[in-house]
Amino acid sequence: MLNNCICGSGKAFSECCEPLLSGKMPAKTPEQLMRSRYSAYAFGGYGDYLLKTWFAPMAKGLTAQALSEKAQQWVSLEVVDSGVADQQGWVEFKATYLEDSKQRVMHEKSVFTLSGDCWLYIGGEVTTDR
């Protein structure tokens, strides 16, 4: 078990992303969902979770198997800003990963919607610093 969560929250994994990834609890905020989704990508093998937390109309053509593949080596996550207005939320973040032994940064402004008591990822505007 990890001491500090891979999402960079400073909390223990068991108190941060693990309860979300294991399905024991839903994300309470868009930022919490985004952090757990980052962890899912960083660990790999959590395609079912990623698909379940994606707003269904925006996840067409995606499969849990494909989402489970660990395509990047994620290094760190920095949340720049986040907010909620009624049943909509957003998170701006920078995720650092390795590509060809060089650090790259994916900068995304993600949007989320609240469906019942569950936050869902809709999509985002992504730029990659090269």
GROMACS elastic network, one bead per residue, 0.5 to 0.9 nm:
[ bonds ]
;  ai    aj funct       b0    kb
    1    13     6  0.75253   500
    1    14     6  0.77305   500
    2     5     6  0.65072   500
    2     6     6  0.81066   500
    2    12     6  0.70701   500
    2    13     6  0.57446   500
    2    14     6  0.76867   500
    3    11     6  0.80454   500
    3    12     6  0.51232   500
    3    13     6  0.61490   500
    3    14     6  0.79999   500
    4     7     6  0.84494   500
    4     8     6  0.75193   500
    4     9     6  0.79624   500
    4    10     6  0.59979   500
    4    11     6  0.56643   500
    4    13     6  0.54669   500
    4    14     6  0.86252   500
    4    16     6  0.88345   500
    5     8     6  0.60042   500
    5     9     6  0.65724   500
    5    10     6  0.66265   500
    5    11     6  0.59546   500
    5    12     6  0.53067   500
    5    14     6  0.78212   500
    5    15     6  0.84287   500
    5    16     6  0.65689   500
    5    17     6  0.69403   500
    5    18     6  0.84437   500
    5    39     6  0.81044   500
    6     9     6  0.78576   500
    6    10     6  0.87467   500
    6    13     6  0.72648   500
    6    17     6  0.85063   500
    6    35     6  0.88090   500
    6    38     6  0.84129   500
    6    39     6  0.60791   500
    6    42     6  0.77652   500
    6    43     6  0.86782   500
    6    75     6  0.87346   500
    6    76     6  0.76160   500
    6    77     6  0.83268   500
    7    10     6  0.81665   500
    7    13     6  0.86164   500
    7    16     6  0.85877   500
    7    17     6  0.77688   500
    7    35     6  0.54671   500
    7    36     6  0.70988   500
    7    37     6  0.89127   500
    7    38     6  0.64651   500
    7    39     6  0.56745   500
    7    42     6  0.86462   500
    7    76     6  0.71376   500
    7    77     6  0.60072   500
    7    78     6  0.85079   500
    8    11     6  0.77832   500
    8    35     6  0.82415   500
    8    76     6  0.68687   500
    8    77     6  0.60310   500
    8    78     6  0.73546   500
    9    12     6  0.84011   500
    9    16     6  0.77320   500
    9    35     6  0.80780   500
    9    77     6  0.88180   500
   10    13     6  0.88709   500
   10    16     6  0.88830   500
   11    14     6  0.82778   500
   11    15     6  0.65092   500
   11    16     6  0.59958   500
   12    15     6  0.52927   500
   12    16     6  0.60872   500
   12    17     6  0.85926   500
   13    17     6  0.57617   500
   13    18     6  0.57019   500
   13    19     6  0.85944   500
   14    17     6  0.68961   500
   14    18     6  0.51892   500
   14    19     6  0.67608   500
   15    18     6  0.67823   500
   15    19     6  0.69867   500
   16    19     6  0.68385   500
   16    20     6  0.77708   500
   16    32     6  0.82380   500
   16    35     6  0.87989   500
   16    36     6  0.79858   500
   17    20     6  0.53304   500
   17    21     6  0.60793   500
   17    22     6  0.85413   500
   17    27     6  0.89778   500
   17    32     6  0.78809   500
   17    33     6  0.85595   500
   17    35     6  0.72043   500
   17    36     6  0.50024   500
   17    37     6  0.85897   500
   17    39     6  0.70896   500
   17    40     6  0.87542   500
   18    21     6  0.50825   500
   18    22     6  0.59451   500
   18    23     6  0.84637   500
   18    24     6  0.84862   500
   18    36     6  0.79552   500
   18    39     6  0.89564   500
   19    22     6  0.52519   500
   19    23     6  0.61779   500
   19    24     6  0.50219   500
   19    25     6  0.57426   500
   19    26     6  0.81179   500
   20    23     6  0.51186   500
   20    24     6  0.59767   500
   20    25     6  0.52451   500
   20    26     6  0.57407   500
   20    27     6  0.65142   500
   20    32     6  0.89219   500
   20    33     6  0.80917   500
   20    36     6  0.67238   500
   20    49     6  0.85851   500
   21    24     6  0.77490   500
   21    25     6  0.84602   500
   21    26     6  0.89447   500
   21    36     6  0.67648   500
   21    37     6  0.82961   500
   21    39     6  0.84463   500
   21    40     6  0.71818   500
   21    46     6  0.74712   500
   21    49     6  0.64018   500
   21    50     6  0.89413   500
   22    25     6  0.79632   500
   22    49     6  0.82942   500
   23    26     6  0.70076   500
   23    49     6  0.79735   500
   25    28     6  0.86700   500
   26    33     6  0.80709   500
   26   117     6  0.75069   500
   26   118     6  0.58800   500
   26   119     6  0.76068   500
   27    30     6  0.71654   500
   27    31     6  0.83295   500
   27    32     6  0.55461   500
   27    33     6  0.50836   500
   27    34     6  0.88254   500
   27    36     6  0.81930   500
   27   117     6  0.85563   500
   27   118     6  0.65393   500
   27   119     6  0.63049   500
   27   120     6  0.89522   500
   28    31     6  0.84434   500
   28    32     6  0.65222   500
   28    33     6  0.75459   500
   28   117     6  0.79955   500
   28   118     6  0.74822   500
   28   119     6  0.72607   500
   29    32     6  0.51849   500
   29    33     6  0.63905   500
   29    34     6  0.86745   500
   29    83     6  0.87950   500
   29    84     6  0.80553   500
   29    89     6  0.80531   500
   29   118     6  0.88347   500
   29   119     6  0.68551   500
   30    33     6  0.50676   500
   30    34     6  0.60720   500
   30    35     6  0.85852   500
   30    82     6  0.77172   500
   30    83     6  0.77603   500
   30    84     6  0.76321   500
   30    88     6  0.86460   500
   30    89     6  0.58592   500
   30    90     6  0.64617   500
   30    91     6  0.67833   500
   30   111     6  0.81621   500
   30   112     6  0.62791   500
   30   113     6  0.81627   500
   30   114     6  0.86291   500
   30   119     6  0.62276   500
   30   120     6  0.78658   500
   30   121     6  0.80583   500
   31    35     6  0.60829   500
   31    36     6  0.85469   500
   31    79     6  0.81397   500
   31    81     6  0.89217   500
   31    82     6  0.65506   500
   31    83     6  0.81621   500
   31    89     6  0.85566   500
   31    90     6  0.77249   500
   31    91     6  0.60407   500
   31    92     6  0.89895   500
   32    35     6  0.51681   500
   32    36     6  0.62274   500
   32    37     6  0.86313   500
   33    36     6  0.51264   500
   33    37     6  0.61178   500
   33    38     6  0.85897   500
   33    53     6  0.80154   500
   33   112     6  0.89874   500
   33   119     6  0.68787   500
   33   120     6  0.76905   500
   33   121     6  0.78866   500
   34    37     6  0.50556   500
   34    38     6  0.61564   500
   34    39     6  0.86378   500
   34    91     6  0.74289   500
   34   110     6  0.82924   500
   34   121     6  0.77975   500
   35    38     6  0.50669   500
   35    39     6  0.62846   500
   35    40     6  0.86750   500
   35    77     6  0.82213   500
   35    79     6  0.87256   500
   36    40     6  0.61708   500
   36    41     6  0.87416   500
   37    41     6  0.63036   500
   37    42     6  0.85269   500
   37    46     6  0.87893   500
   37    49     6  0.80208   500
   37    50     6  0.63652   500
   37    53     6  0.82351   500
   38    41     6  0.52121   500
   38    42     6  0.60634   500
   38    43     6  0.86365   500
   38    74     6  0.85750   500
   38    77     6  0.78696   500
   38    95     6  0.83493   500
   39    43     6  0.60236   500
   39    44     6  0.82109   500
   39    46     6  0.89490   500
   40    43     6  0.54115   500
   40    44     6  0.57828   500
   40    45     6  0.72200   500
   40    46     6  0.52868   500
   40    47     6  0.76278   500
   40    49     6  0.75822   500
   40    50     6  0.70784   500
   40    68     6  0.81865   500
   41    44     6  0.50843   500
   41    45     6  0.78844   500
   41    46     6  0.71940   500
   41    47     6  0.82853   500
   41    50     6  0.82677   500
   41    67     6  0.78467   500
   41    68     6  0.75123   500
   41    69     6  0.80967   500
   41    70     6  0.64662   500
   41    71     6  0.81438   500
   41    72     6  0.80230   500
   41    74     6  0.79747   500
   42    70     6  0.69826   500
   42    71     6  0.88494   500
   42    72     6  0.74232   500
   42    73     6  0.67180   500
   42    74     6  0.54260   500
   42    75     6  0.82301   500
   43    46     6  0.76042   500
   43    68     6  0.88785   500
   43    70     6  0.70291   500
   43    73     6  0.89542   500
   43    74     6  0.87261   500
   44    47     6  0.75620   500
   44    67     6  0.79318   500
   44    68     6  0.52180   500
   44    69     6  0.56227   500
   44    71     6  0.81273   500
   45    48     6  0.82395   500
   45    64     6  0.87826   500
   45    65     6  0.81730   500
   45    67     6  0.77016   500
   45    69     6  0.62818   500
   45    70     6  0.72959   500
   46    49     6  0.53508   500
   46    50     6  0.63557   500
   46    51     6  0.87496   500
   46    64     6  0.76600   500
   46    65     6  0.87738   500
   46    67     6  0.71781   500
   46    68     6  0.50963   500
   46    69     6  0.84101   500
   47    50     6  0.50206   500
   47    51     6  0.60620   500
   47    52     6  0.84300   500
   47    63     6  0.73776   500
   47    65     6  0.59878   500
   47    66     6  0.69968   500
   47    69     6  0.76500   500
   48    51     6  0.52164   500
   48    52     6  0.60230   500
   48    53     6  0.86404   500
   48    63     6  0.81760   500
   48    65     6  0.78195   500
   48    67     6  0.77473   500
   48    68     6  0.75158   500
   49    52     6  0.50409   500
   49    53     6  0.61740   500
   49    54     6  0.86517   500
   49    64     6  0.79837   500
   50    53     6  0.53046   500
   50    54     6  0.62837   500
   50    64     6  0.74163   500
   50    67     6  0.69418   500
   50    68     6  0.82906   500
   50   121     6  0.89788   500
   51    54     6  0.51959   500
   51    55     6  0.83101   500
   51    56     6  0.80143   500
   51    59     6  0.71202   500
   51    62     6  0.75173   500
   51    63     6  0.72012   500
   51    64     6  0.60996   500
   51    67     6  0.75977   500
   52    55     6  0.79863   500
   52    56     6  0.80707   500
   52    64     6  0.89218   500
   52   120     6  0.82382   500
   53    56     6  0.84206   500
   53   118     6  0.81032   500
   53   119     6  0.72315   500
   53   121     6  0.61147   500
   54    57     6  0.84926   500
   54    58     6  0.71221   500
   54    59     6  0.61555   500
   54   112     6  0.89402   500
   54   119     6  0.88505   500
   54   120     6  0.52668   500
   54   122     6  0.62351   500
   54   123     6  0.83014   500
   55    58     6  0.56268   500
   55    59     6  0.64666   500
   55   112     6  0.81766   500
   55   113     6  0.77845   500
   55   115     6  0.89020   500
   55   119     6  0.88012   500
   55   120     6  0.52544   500
   55   121     6  0.55795   500
   55   122     6  0.51568   500
   55   123     6  0.83766   500
   56    59     6  0.51067   500
   56    60     6  0.69092   500
   56   120     6  0.87129   500
   56   122     6  0.83563   500
   57    60     6  0.61317   500
   57   122     6  0.84974   500
   58    61     6  0.89816   500
   58   121     6  0.87061   500
   58   122     6  0.62365   500
   58   123     6  0.73239   500
   59    62     6  0.55956   500
   59    63     6  0.85120   500
   59   122     6  0.83985   500
   60    63     6  0.85827   500
   62    65     6  0.86181   500
   62    66     6  0.70927   500
   62    67     6  0.73321   500
   63    66     6  0.53315   500
   63    67     6  0.62201   500
   63    68     6  0.85645   500
   64    67     6  0.50471   500
   64    68     6  0.59809   500
   64    69     6  0.89214   500
   65    68     6  0.51667   500
   65    69     6  0.68999   500
   66    69     6  0.56039   500
   67    70     6  0.79041   500
   67    71     6  0.89287   500
   68    71     6  0.88716   500
   69    72     6  0.89720   500
   70    73     6  0.74980   500
   72    97     6  0.65748   500
   72    98     6  0.69649   500
   72    99     6  0.76113   500
   73    96     6  0.87696   500
   73    97     6  0.54783   500
   73    98     6  0.55459   500
   73    99     6  0.78052   500
   74    77     6  0.82444   500
   74    95     6  0.72497   500
   74    96     6  0.60259   500
   74    98     6  0.65946   500
   75    95     6  0.75098   500
   75    96     6  0.53186   500
   75    97     6  0.50123   500
   75    98     6  0.70390   500
   75   103     6  0.82941   500
   76    94     6  0.83312   500
   76    95     6  0.57988   500
   76    96     6  0.51702   500
   76    97     6  0.71425   500
   77    93     6  0.71519   500
   77    94     6  0.59305   500
   77    96     6  0.63523   500
   78    92     6  0.88148   500
   78    93     6  0.55823   500
   78    94     6  0.51613   500
   78    95     6  0.63253   500
   78    96     6  0.83981   500
   79    82     6  0.76211   500
   79    91     6  0.73037   500
   79    92     6  0.61654   500
   79    94     6  0.64505   500
   79    95     6  0.85147   500
   80    91     6  0.76483   500
   80    92     6  0.53454   500
   80    93     6  0.50446   500
   80    94     6  0.71290   500
   81    90     6  0.83102   500
   81    91     6  0.58673   500
   81    92     6  0.51852   500
   81    93     6  0.70054   500
   82    89     6  0.75058   500
   82    90     6  0.54819   500
   82    92     6  0.60851   500
   82    93     6  0.85772   500
   83    88     6  0.86241   500
   83    89     6  0.56122   500
   83    90     6  0.55226   500
   83    91     6  0.66578   500
   84    87     6  0.72172   500
   84    88     6  0.58373   500
   84    90     6  0.65724   500
   84   112     6  0.89825   500
   85    88     6  0.53955   500
   85    89     6  0.61323   500
   85    90     6  0.88843   500
   86    89     6  0.79445   500
   86   114     6  0.86152   500
   87   112     6  0.83703   500
   87   113     6  0.57245   500
   87   115     6  0.78866   500
   87   119     6  0.87097   500
   88   111     6  0.73959   500
   88   112     6  0.57529   500
   88   114     6  0.63026   500
   88   119     6  0.88099   500
   89   110     6  0.83726   500
   89   111     6  0.57785   500
   89   113     6  0.61775   500
   89   114     6  0.79751   500
   89   119     6  0.85945   500
   90   109     6  0.69628   500
   90   110     6  0.54305   500
   90   112     6  0.58367   500
   90   113     6  0.87119   500
   90   124     6  0.89787   500
   91   108     6  0.79928   500
   91   109     6  0.57846   500
   91   110     6  0.52300   500
   91   111     6  0.66451   500
   91   112     6  0.82738   500
   92   107     6  0.74833   500
   92   108     6  0.56942   500
   92   110     6  0.61881   500
   92   111     6  0.88648   500
   93   106     6  0.81933   500
   93   107     6  0.58393   500
   93   108     6  0.55634   500
   93   109     6  0.65854   500
   93   110     6  0.81546   500
   94   105     6  0.62354   500
   94   106     6  0.55885   500
   94   108     6  0.64680   500
   95   104     6  0.83100   500
   95   105     6  0.55561   500
   95   106     6  0.51830   500
   95   107     6  0.64977   500
   95   108     6  0.82503   500
   96   103     6  0.64803   500
   96   104     6  0.55980   500
   96   106     6  0.63327   500
   96   107     6  0.87339   500
   97   102     6  0.81932   500
   97   103     6  0.56122   500
   97   104     6  0.54082   500
   97   105     6  0.63442   500
   97   106     6  0.78133   500
   98   101     6  0.57641   500
   98   102     6  0.53958   500
   98   104     6  0.60378   500
   98   105     6  0.87235   500
   99   102     6  0.52843   500
   99   103     6  0.63385   500
   99   104     6  0.66839   500
  100   103     6  0.83237   500
  103   130     6  0.87212   500
  104   128     6  0.72680   500
  104   129     6  0.61109   500
  104   130     6  0.60789   500
  105   127     6  0.84083   500
  105   128     6  0.57176   500
  105   129     6  0.51673   500
  105   130     6  0.73610   500
  106   126     6  0.68134   500
  106   127     6  0.59188   500
  106   129     6  0.63417   500
  107   125     6  0.82429   500
  107   126     6  0.57115   500
  107   127     6  0.51874   500
  107   128     6  0.59722   500
  107   129     6  0.74573   500
  108   124     6  0.61289   500
  108   125     6  0.54827   500
  108   127     6  0.63733   500
  108   128     6  0.85022   500
  109   123     6  0.84753   500
  109   124     6  0.52615   500
  109   125     6  0.52451   500
  109   126     6  0.66623   500
  110   121     6  0.74640   500
  110   122     6  0.74665   500
  110   123     6  0.56571   500
  110   125     6  0.65234   500
  110   126     6  0.83279   500
  111   120     6  0.87071   500
  111   121     6  0.63466   500
  111   122     6  0.56252   500
  111   123     6  0.57233   500
  111   124     6  0.58893   500
  111   125     6  0.87805   500
  112   119     6  0.64599   500
  112   120     6  0.54163   500
  112   122     6  0.52156   500
  112   123     6  0.73892   500
  112   124     6  0.89818   500
  113   118     6  0.83329   500
  113   119     6  0.56407   500
  113   120     6  0.53713   500
  113   121     6  0.67517   500
  113   122     6  0.68796   500
  114   117     6  0.66695   500
  114   118     6  0.56508   500
  114   120     6  0.62309   500
  115   118     6  0.52519   500
  115   119     6  0.61247   500
  115   120     6  0.70224   500
  116   119     6  0.81345   500
  121   124     6  0.85681   500
